[in-house]
Amino acid sequence: MATSGSYDFTLDRDGMVSEAYRLLGGIAIGEEPTAEELTDGGRTLNLMLKGWQAEGIGLWLERDVTLILGYEKQSYLLGSTGDNCSASMVKTEMKVTGAAADLTIDVDSITGINDGDYIGIELEDSTVQWTTVNGSPSGNTVTITDALTESSVIDNHVYVYTTKIQRPLKIIEARYISANGNSFDLIPISRQEYMNLPDKTTIGVANQFFYDAQLDNGILYLWPTCSNVQETVQMTLKYPIMDFDASTDNGEFPVEWMDAVVLNLAIRIGIKIGVTPDQNLMALAAEAKFYVKSFDVEKTSMFLQPVMR
């Protein structure tokens, strides 16, 4: 028996729209939708997938990220123009003391540090100075764009990353990571519970958080505020799904979702162009989405215990 040996089947944006039109009977095999139909179908595809985000799909949109804390900082902007949070955070330490006005620092390791990266350097006043890497590091030396505003001593932390996160749809869980690497869960609280805290400037080890998704950047509130910038917060986020911008864009979802996407796209396109989808197509679309959502779930443990009264 001959097999292909390949596992890379996919459809780009226009391929999915074309398949949806064929399911509706709007075009024959060998024909293609018009340019206007492809563009309009792509818009419908984006709308549908953005709407599905509200249903909590899918596991592949969960990201583990690290947030670098600011000394006594109460809130953080999470998003592409927000605070220093990334899925690719690199940590190293100062190898030798850097003095105020220095434009270079020596670190324990330059692995993962590249020209143009964001770089945060722990200073003697317990704050983190953020700037960018200016040129490729050499040896253990990193050139920075803005000079140190204060000295940074040996073993102070240095944080580096390339890309900020997108605005999270929600924070699934958050963990506080101490300077020695120990971690514990942060308790999610509501807006009202956060607003009812008597002193939001309390300094210490954070144990609670409130997340306000907003529009451009979400806002994360931590309590108590940070007292040690060598400690971080790691979070598991629900990420937004990427847009289909170009006709050749592939979908940011696993291939097992493609059938459900195309079937449901056909129904939406049919409604728009005045073609009533038949009952078989409606049933098949609902079934495909049900099965793939049932498949795309995380296996977890459940613990039951009696309540003593």
N, C-alpha and C positions, 0 to 999 in steps of 0.2 A: 504494500500500500504506500503510495507516494503522498507525502505531506509537504507543505510549503516551508516549514521551519521558521516562519515569521509570525510576529505577534503585534504588528504595527498598524493594523487597519484603523482608519479614522476618516472623518469627513470634515472639510472646512466649512466656513459659514455658508457659502453659496451651495455647496454640496448638500447640506442639511435642508436648506430652503428648497432646492430642486426636488429632493426626495419627498418633502412635505407636499409639494404641488402634485407630484405623481400619485401620492396616496389619495389625494382629493379627486383625481381624475382630471385635473386642470390642464395637464400637458401629457403628451404621449411619450412612450419610450423613444429615446433618440432626440427628443426636443428639449429645449432649455427655456426657463422663464426669461422674460425680458429683463433688461437692466433695471428698469423701474420696479419690477416685481421682486427681483433679488434684493434691491436696497430696502424696499418696504418690508419684505420678509425678514431681513436682518434686523430691522428695528423691532419687529414683533418678537423675534428670538431674544433680543436683549431685554425687552420688557418682561417676557415670561420668566426668564432665568432670574432677573432681579426680584420679581415677585416671589419666586420659589425660595429665595433667601429667608423670607419671613417664616417659612416652614421649618427652618433649621437645617436644611441640607447643607453639606454632607460632611462626612468625616475628613475628606481631603481638603476642606477649607479651614481646618483647624491648624493653627500655627503656634509654636512655642517661641516666645520672644523674651528678651531681657530689657528691663528698664533701669537706667542708671539714675540713682536718686540725687536730689539736690538738697544741700544742708538746710534744714528747717523749712523745706518747700512743702506746701499744703496740697497743691494740685499740679497735674501734669497733662499736657496736650498730647493725645495719641493720634498720630496721623502723619501724612507726608510732609507737612510743614510744622510738625509739633516738636515735642521734646525728644530726648535722646533714648530712643527705644528701637531695637532692631532684632531680627531673627538671626543675625550673623555677628554677634558681639564677640570681640577678641579682648582678652585681658592679659596684660603683662604688668611689670613693676619697674620702677626707676632703678637703674643699675648704679648710677652715681647721682649725687645731689645736683639739681639744676638751680641756677641762680635767677633772680628777677632780671628781666630783659634778655635772657637767653633765647635764641632762635633755633637751638638744637637741644635735644635731650637724648641721653643714652638709656636704653631699656634692656631688660633681661633677654627679650626675644623680639625679633621683627617679623616673625612668622604671621602671615595674615594681614600685614600692614602694607597699604598701597598708596600711591600718589592720589591725592584728592579725597582720601577717607576723612571722615569726622574723627577727631581725637580729643579725648577728655583727660586732663592731667590733674591728679589730686594735689592740692597746694597745702602749705603749712597752716593756713587759716581754716582748714577742714572743708573747703569748698572744692569744686571741680571746675577748672578752666577749660572751655571748649573752643577749639579752633579746627584747622584742617591740616592734613599732611601735605607738605610742599616738596614734591619730588620723591623719587623712589628712595627708600631707606638704604643705608649702606652699613655693613657690619652690624653694630648695635645702635647706630645713630639715626635719629629721625629728625628731619627738619620740619619745623612748624611754621604756619603762615603768620600767626600773631605771637609776639614775644611773651614769655612768661611774665605774668603780672606780680608774681611772688615766688619765692623759692619752693622747690619740691624736693623732698629729701629721699634718701635711699629707701626702697621698699614701698614708697607710695604707689598707689594703683594708677594704671594708665589704661583707658578704655578706648577701643577703636572699632569702628564699623563703617560700612559702605553705604547702606540704604536704610532710610527710615521706613517704618511700617505704614501700611494704609490704615485708614480709620476702621477700627474693629466694629463689627456689628454688635458684639457683646463679649464680655470676658467670661469664659467658661470657669476658670479657676485661677487663683493667684497664690504664689508662694513667696515668702520672705526668705532671702538667702543671707545668712550672717557672714561676717568677714572670714570666719573659719570654715565656711562651706555648709554648715548645718541649715536645714530648711524646715519651715512649718507653714501650714496653710493660713491664708488670710480669710477672715470672715466677710462675706458680702453683706452689705447693709443697704437699706433703702435711702432715698433722698431725705425723707423725714427723719430717719434715725441719724443720718449724718448731720442734718441741720440742728438737731436737738442736742448734739454734743456741746457741753458747756464751754469748753476751751479748745478750739480747733488748732491752736498754736502749740499745744502740748508737745514736748520733744521726747522722743524715746524710740522704741522698736515698734514699728507698725504692726497692728493685728487686725485692722478692719479696712475695707475699701468700699467706695461707692463709685459706679461708673455711669456717666451721662453721655450717651452716644452722640448727641448733637448732629451737625451737618458736615462741616469740613474736617475738623479734628474733634475726636471725642475727648471728654475731660475725665481723668481719673483723680479721685480724692482719696488720700491715704491718711490714716490716723493711728497713732500719733505721727508727727512729722519726723523726718530723718535726723538722727544725731551722729551718724557715721556713714560717710560716703563710700566706704569700702563694702557696704552692704547693698544688695540689689533686690529687685522684685522680678521674679520670673512668672510669666503668665501664659496660659493657653487661651488663645483668642479664636473667635469665629470671624474669619476673614471674608471680605466681599469677593464675589466671583468677578473675574476679568471681563471687560467689555469685548464684544465683537466689533472691531473698528474697520478692518479691511475684509475684502471678499475672501481672502485666503487664510484668515485667522482660524485656528483650530480652537475647539472648546476647552475651557479649563475644567474638565470633569473626566472621570474615568470612562473608558470605552463602554463599560456595561450600562452606562446611563444614556448612551446615544439613541438607542431605540425609543426609550420613553420620551426623550427630548423631541425627536423627529415626529413621533405620533401626536404628541400634544401640540407641537407647532402646527401640524396640519389642521387640527381642529380650529386653532385660533386664526389661521390664515383663511380657512373656509368661512368663518363668521365674518371676517372683514370683506371678503370679495363676494359674499352673498351665495356661497355654495354650502348647503346644509350637509354636514358630515353624516354618513350613515351610522346606524346603531352599532354595527360591527367595529367600525373605526373608533367610535366613542368608548366602547367596552374595552377594546384592545389597548387604547391609550391609558385608560384608568388602571387596567390590570398591570401594564408594564411599569407605570409609576409606582404602584403599590408594592410590587415585588422588589424593585430596585431600592426603594426606601427601606423596606424590611431587611434587605441584605446589608445596606449601608448603615449598620449600627455597631456601636462599640460593645464588646462583651465585658460585663462588669459583674462583681460579686454582690449578693444581697444577704444582709444579716438581719435576722429576726430575733427579738428577745421579748419575754413577757414584761409587762408593766405591773409592778407591785402596787396594790392599792390598800 
